[in-house]
């Protein structure tokens, strides 16, 4: 699903102009990005939570060349789904 699809669906359900909904979605995403840049946790009840985790530096082998290479420490995004989302996904596969 693309951002455009979300904007279309929300604007149809709420009978709002797509420009207004697109602006609201952009503001929400910008706010989330700023919070994650500040290493703050984002919790969306009923959906899940986003947090930033630090990966330790490590040494690994390049599969193409077989040469050993160092990977520096870096930040990654971590998502934990809510219990209700997890249950909905489990029902879908069963």
VEXRO-741383 format. One record per atom (N, C-alpha, C): atom name; x, y, z. Coordinates in steps of 0.2 Angstrom, whole numbers, plus 5000, padded with zeros to 4 digits. Last residue first. Layout:
@atome->CA | east->X | north->Y | up->Z $
...
***
This chain:
@atome->N | east->4978 | north->4906 | up->5049 $
@atome->CA | east->4975 | north->4900 | up->5051 $
@atome->C | east->4969 | north->4898 | up->5047 $
@atome->N | east->4981 | north->4919 | up->5044 $
@atome->CA | east->4985 | north->4913 | up->5042 $
@atome->C | east->4982 | north->4907 | up->5044 $
@atome->N | east->4972 | north->4927 | up->5051 $
@atome->CA | east->4972 | north->4927 | up->5044 $
@atome->C | east->4976 | north->4921 | up->5041 $
@atome->N | east->4975 | north->4925 | up->5065 $
@atome->CA | east->4969 | north->4923 | up->5062 $
@atome->C | east->4969 | north->4922 | up->5054 $
@atome->N | east->4987 | north->4932 | up->5065 $
@atome->CA | east->4987 | north->4925 | up->5066 $
@atome->C | east->4981 | north->4922 | up->5063 $
@atome->N | east->4983 | north->4945 | up->5063 $
@atome->CA | east->4988 | north->4942 | up->5058 $
@atome->C | east->4988 | north->4934 | up->5059 $
@atome->N | east->4976 | north->4947 | up->5074 $
@atome->CA | east->4973 | north->4948 | up->5068 $
@atome->C | east->4977 | north->4944 | up->5062 $
@atome->N | east->4986 | north->4946 | up->5084 $
@atome->CA | east->4980 | north->4941 | up->5084 $
@atome->C | east->4977 | north->4941 | up->5077 $
@atome->N | east->4994 | north->4957 | up->5081 $
@atome->CA | east->4997 | north->4950 | up->5081 $
@atome->C | east->4991 | north->4945 | up->5080 $
@atome->N | east->4985 | north->4967 | up->5084 $
@atome->CA | east->4987 | north->4966 | up->5077 $
@atome->C | east->4990 | north->4959 | up->5076 $
@atome->N | east->4983 | north->4965 | up->5098 $
@atome->CA | east->4978 | north->4965 | up->5093 $
@atome->C | east->4980 | north->4964 | up->5086 $
@atome->N | east->4997 | north->4968 | up->5102 $
@atome->CA | east->4993 | north->4961 | up->5103 $
@atome->C | east->4988 | north->4960 | up->5098 $
@atome->N | east->5006 | north->4977 | up->5090 $
@atome->CA | east->5002 | north->4976 | up->5096 $
@atome->C | east->4999 | north->4969 | up->5096 $
@atome->N | east->5024 | north->4974 | up->5085 $
@atome->CA | east->5016 | north->4975 | up->5084 $
@atome->C | east->5012 | north->4974 | up->5090 $
@atome->N | east->5037 | north->4984 | up->5085 $
@atome->CA | east->5034 | north->4979 | up->5089 $
@atome->C | east->5027 | north->4980 | up->5088 $
@atome->N | east->5051 | north->4989 | up->5075 $
@atome->CA | east->5044 | north->4989 | up->5076 $
@atome->C | east->5042 | north->4983 | up->5080 $
@atome->N | east->5065 | north->4999 | up->5074 $
@atome->CA | east->5063 | north->4992 | up->5077 $
@atome->C | east->5055 | north->4993 | up->5078 $
@atome->N | east->5078 | north->5005 | up->5064 $
@atome->CA | east->5071 | north->5006 | up->5066 $
@atome->C | east->5069 | north->4999 | up->5068 $
@atome->N | east->5095 | north->5007 | up->5069 $
@atome->CA | east->5090 | north->5004 | up->5065 $
@atome->C | east->5083 | north->5005 | up->5068 $
@atome->N | east->5111 | north->5015 | up->5069 $
@atome->CA | east->5104 | north->5015 | up->5071 $
@atome->C | east->5100 | north->5011 | up->5067 $
@atome->N | east->5127 | north->5007 | up->5070 $
@atome->CA | east->5122 | north->5011 | up->5066 $
@atome->C | east->5116 | north->5010 | up->5070 $
@atome->N | east->5145 | north->5004 | up->5069 $
@atome->CA | east->5139 | north->5004 | up->5073 $
@atome->C | east->5134 | north->5009 | up->5069 $
@atome->N | east->5151 | north->4997 | up->5053 $
@atome->CA | east->5151 | north->5002 | up->5059 $
@atome->C | east->5145 | north->5001 | up->5063 $
@atome->N | east->5158 | north->4982 | up->5048 $
@atome->CA | east->5152 | north->4986 | up->5048 $
@atome->C | east->5152 | north->4991 | up->5054 $
@atome->N | east->5173 | north->4977 | up->5039 $
@atome->CA | east->5170 | north->4980 | up->5046 $
@atome->C | east->5164 | north->4984 | up->5044 $
@atome->N | east->5175 | north->4962 | up->5030 $
@atome->CA | east->5174 | north->4969 | up->5030 $
@atome->C | east->5171 | north->4971 | up->5037 $
@atome->N | east->5184 | north->4950 | up->5021 $
@atome->CA | east->5181 | north->4952 | up->5027 $
@atome->C | east->5181 | north->4960 | up->5027 $
@atome->N | east->5179 | north->4944 | up->5005 $
@atome->CA | east->5184 | north->4948 | up->5009 $
@atome->C | east->5180 | north->4950 | up->5015 $
@atome->N | east->5171 | north->4937 | up->4996 $
@atome->CA | east->5174 | north->4933 | up->5001 $
@atome->C | east->5179 | north->4937 | up->5006 $
@atome->N | east->5164 | north->4944 | up->4986 $
@atome->CA | east->5171 | north->4944 | up->4986 $
@atome->C | east->5174 | north->4939 | up->4991 $
@atome->N | east->5150 | north->4941 | up->4990 $
@atome->CA | east->5152 | north->4942 | up->4983 $
@atome->C | east->5160 | north->4941 | up->4982 $
@atome->N | east->5149 | north->4942 | up->5004 $
@atome->CA | east->5147 | north->4936 | up->5000 $
@atome->C | east->5150 | north->4936 | up->4993 $
@atome->N | east->5160 | north->4948 | up->5015 $
@atome->CA | east->5157 | north->4950 | up->5009 $
@atome->C | east->5155 | north->4944 | up->5005 $
@atome->N | east->5159 | north->4944 | up->5032 $
@atome->CA | east->5162 | north->4942 | up->5026 $
@atome->C | east->5157 | north->4945 | up->5020 $
@atome->N | east->5161 | north->4956 | up->5046 $
@atome->CA | east->5157 | north->4951 | up->5042 $
@atome->C | east->5161 | north->4949 | up->5035 $
@atome->N | east->5161 | north->4963 | up->5062 $
@atome->CA | east->5165 | north->4961 | up->5056 $
@atome->C | east->5162 | north->4955 | up->5052 $
@atome->N | east->5152 | north->4976 | up->5069 $
@atome->CA | east->5154 | north->4969 | up->5068 $
@atome->C | east->5158 | north->4968 | up->5062 $
@atome->N | east->5145 | north->4987 | up->5081 $
@atome->CA | east->5149 | north->4986 | up->5075 $
@atome->C | east->5151 | north->4979 | up->5075 $
@atome->N | east->5127 | north->4985 | up->5086 $
@atome->CA | east->5134 | north->4985 | up->5087 $
@atome->C | east->5139 | north->4985 | up->5081 $
@atome->N | east->5114 | north->4995 | up->5083 $
@atome->CA | east->5117 | north->4989 | up->5081 $
@atome->C | east->5124 | north->4990 | up->5082 $
@atome->N | east->5102 | north->5003 | up->5093 $
@atome->CA | east->5108 | north->5003 | up->5090 $
@atome->C | east->5111 | north->4996 | up->5089 $
@atome->N | east->5085 | north->5007 | up->5088 $
@atome->CA | east->5090 | north->5003 | up->5092 $
@atome->C | east->5096 | north->5004 | up->5089 $
@atome->N | east->5070 | north->5016 | up->5090 $
@atome->CA | east->5077 | north->5016 | up->5087 $
@atome->C | east->5081 | north->5012 | up->5091 $
@atome->N | east->5053 | north->5011 | up->5088 $
@atome->CA | east->5059 | north->5013 | up->5092 $
@atome->C | east->5065 | north->5013 | up->5088 $
@atome->N | east->5036 | north->5010 | up->5088 $
@atome->CA | east->5042 | north->5011 | up->5084 $
@atome->C | east->5047 | north->5013 | up->5089 $
@atome->N | east->5022 | north->4999 | up->5091 $
@atome->CA | east->5027 | north->5004 | up->5093 $
@atome->C | east->5033 | north->5004 | up->5089 $
@atome->N | east->5005 | north->4996 | up->5085 $
@atome->CA | east->5011 | north->4994 | up->5088 $
@atome->C | east->5016 | north->5000 | up->5090 $
@atome->N | east->4990 | north->4996 | up->5086 $
@atome->CA | east->4994 | north->4995 | up->5080 $
@atome->C | east->5001 | north->4992 | up->5082 $
@atome->N | east->4984 | north->4999 | up->5097 $
@atome->CA | east->4981 | north->4995 | up->5093 $
@atome->C | east->4984 | north->4993 | up->5086 $
@atome->N | east->4993 | north->5014 | up->5099 $
@atome->CA | east->4988 | north->5009 | up->5102 $
@atome->C | east->4984 | north->5005 | up->5097 $
@atome->N | east->5008 | north->5018 | up->5094 $
@atome->CA | east->5001 | north->5019 | up->5091 $
@atome->C | east->4997 | north->5013 | up->5094 $
@atome->N | east->5022 | north->5026 | up->5100 $
@atome->CA | east->5017 | north->5020 | up->5102 $
@atome->C | east->5010 | north->5022 | up->5099 $
@atome->N | east->5038 | north->5029 | up->5098 $
@atome->CA | east->5032 | north->5030 | up->5096 $
@atome->C | east->5027 | north->5024 | up->5097 $
@atome->N | east->5052 | north->5035 | up->5108 $
@atome->CA | east->5048 | north->5029 | up->5106 $
@atome->C | east->5041 | north->5032 | up->5104 $
@atome->N | east->5066 | north->5045 | up->5102 $
@atome->CA | east->5060 | north->5044 | up->5106 $
@atome->C | east->5056 | north->5038 | up->5103 $
@atome->N | east->5077 | north->5049 | up->5096 $
@atome->CA | east->5077 | north->5043 | up->5099 $
@atome->C | east->5071 | north->5042 | up->5104 $
@atome->N | east->5076 | north->5060 | up->5087 $
@atome->CA | east->5077 | north->5061 | up->5094 $
@atome->C | east->5077 | north->5055 | up->5099 $
@atome->N | east->5071 | north->5053 | up->5076 $
@atome->CA | east->5078 | north->5056 | up->5076 $
@atome->C | east->5080 | north->5058 | up->5083 $
@atome->N | east->5058 | north->5050 | up->5081 $
@atome->CA | east->5063 | north->5044 | up->5080 $
@atome->C | east->5070 | north->5047 | up->5080 $
@atome->N | east->5053 | north->5063 | up->5080 $
@atome->CA | east->5053 | north->5059 | up->5086 $
@atome->C | east->5058 | north->5053 | up->5086 $
@atome->N | east->5054 | north->5065 | up->5066 $
@atome->CA | east->5058 | north->5069 | up->5071 $
@atome->C | east->5058 | north->5066 | up->5078 $
@atome->N | east->5046 | north->5055 | up->5061 $
@atome->CA | east->5053 | north->5055 | up->5059 $
@atome->C | east->5057 | north->5059 | up->5064 $
@atome->N | east->5033 | north->5059 | up->5066 $
@atome->CA | east->5036 | north->5053 | up->5068 $
@atome->C | east->5043 | north->5052 | up->5067 $
@atome->N | east->5032 | north->5071 | up->5060 $
@atome->CA | east->5032 | north->5071 | up->5067 $
@atome->C | east->5035 | north->5065 | up->5069 $
@atome->N | east->5031 | north->5067 | up->5046 $
@atome->CA | east->5036 | north->5071 | up->5048 $
@atome->C | east->5037 | north->5071 | up->5056 $
@atome->N | east->5019 | north->5060 | up->5047 $
@atome->CA | east->5025 | north->5056 | up->5046 $
@atome->C | east->5031 | north->5060 | up->5048 $
@atome->N | east->5010 | north->5070 | up->5050 $
@atome->CA | east->5010 | north->5064 | up->5055 $
@atome->C | east->5017 | north->5061 | up->5053 $
@atome->N | east->5011 | north->5078 | up->5039 $
@atome->CA | east->5013 | north->5081 | up->5045 $
@atome->C | east->5014 | north->5075 | up->5050 $
@atome->N | east->5007 | north->5069 | up->5029 $
@atome->CA | east->5014 | north->5072 | up->5029 $
@atome->C | east->5016 | north->5074 | up->5035 $
@atome->N | east->4993 | north->5068 | up->5033 $
@atome->CA | east->4998 | north->5062 | up->5033 $
@atome->C | east->5005 | north->5064 | up->5033 $
@atome->N | east->4989 | north->5081 | up->5031 $
@atome->CA | east->4989 | north->5078 | up->5037 $
@atome->C | east->4993 | north->5072 | up->5038 $
@atome->N | east->4991 | north->5082 | up->5017 $
@atome->CA | east->4995 | north->5087 | up->5021 $
@atome->C | east->4995 | north->5084 | up->5028 $
@atome->N | east->4982 | north->5073 | up->5012 $
@atome->CA | east->4989 | north->5072 | up->5011 $
@atome->C | east->4993 | north->5076 | up->5015 $
@atome->N | east->4970 | north->5079 | up->5017 $
@atome->CA | east->4972 | north->5073 | up->5020 $
@atome->C | east->4979 | north->5071 | up->5018 $
@atome->N | east->4970 | north->5090 | up->5008 $
@atome->CA | east->4970 | north->5091 | up->5016 $
@atome->C | east->4972 | north->5085 | up->5019 $
@atome->N | east->4970 | north->5084 | up->4996 $
@atome->CA | east->4975 | north->5089 | up->4997 $
@atome->C | east->4976 | north->5089 | up->5005 $
@atome->N | east->4957 | north->5078 | up->4995 $
@atome->CA | east->4963 | north->5074 | up->4996 $
@atome->C | east->4970 | north->5078 | up->4998 $
@atome->N | east->4945 | north->5083 | up->5006 $
@atome->CA | east->4949 | north->5084 | up->5000 $
@atome->C | east->4955 | north->5081 | up->5001 $
@atome->N | east->4934 | north->5071 | up->5014 $
@atome->CA | east->4938 | north->5077 | up->5014 $
@atome->C | east->4942 | north->5077 | up->5008 $
@atome->N | east->4925 | north->5060 | up->5018 $
@atome->CA | east->4923 | north->5065 | up->5013 $
@atome->C | east->4927 | north->5072 | up->5014 $
@atome->N | east->4930 | north->5050 | up->5024 $
@atome->CA | east->4929 | north->5056 | up->5028 $
@atome->C | east->4926 | north->5061 | up->5024 $
@atome->N | east->4933 | north->5040 | up->5015 $
@atome->CA | east->4929 | north->5038 | up->5021 $
@atome->C | east->4926 | north->5044 | up->5024 $
@atome->N | east->4940 | north->5047 | up->5005 $
@atome->CA | east->4934 | north->5044 | up->5003 $
@atome->C | east->4930 | north->5043 | up->5009 $
@atome->N | east->4952 | north->5050 | up->5012 $
@atome->CA | east->4948 | north->5056 | up->5010 $
@atome->C | east->4941 | north->5053 | up->5008 $
@atome->N | east->4957 | north->5037 | up->5016 $
@atome->CA | east->4954 | north->5042 | up->5021 $
@atome->C | east->4950 | north->5047 | up->5018 $
@atome->N | east->4960 | north->5033 | up->5002 $
@atome->CA | east->4955 | north->5029 | up->5007 $
@atome->C | east->4952 | north->5034 | up->5012 $
@atome->N | east->4969 | north->5042 | up->4998 $
@atome->CA | east->4963 | north->5041 | up->4994 $
@atome->C | east->4958 | north->5038 | up->4999 $
@atome->N | east->4979 | north->5040 | up->5007 $
@atome->CA | east->4976 | north->5047 | up->5007 $
@atome->C | east->4969 | north->5046 | up->5003 $
@atome->N | east->4983 | north->5027 | up->5005 $
@atome->CA | east->4980 | north->5029 | up->5012 $
@atome->C | east->4977 | north->5036 | up->5011 $
@atome->N | east->4988 | north->5028 | up->4992 $
@atome->CA | east->4982 | north->5024 | up->4993 $
@atome->C | east->4979 | north->5026 | up->5000 $
@atome->N | east->4999 | north->5036 | up->4994 $
@atome->CA | east->4993 | north->5039 | up->4990 $
@atome->C | east->4987 | north->5035 | up->4991 $
@atome->N | east->5007 | north->5028 | up->5000 $
@atome->CA | east->5004 | north->5034 | up->5004 $
@atome->C | east->4998 | north->5036 | up->5000 $
@atome->N | east->5003 | north->5011 | up->4996 $
@atome->CA | east->5007 | north->5017 | up->4995 $
@atome->C | east->5003 | north->5023 | up->4999 $
@atome->N | east->5004 | north->4994 | up->5000 $
@atome->CA | east->5000 | north->5000 | up->5000 $
@atome->C | east->5004 | north->5006 | up->5000 $
***
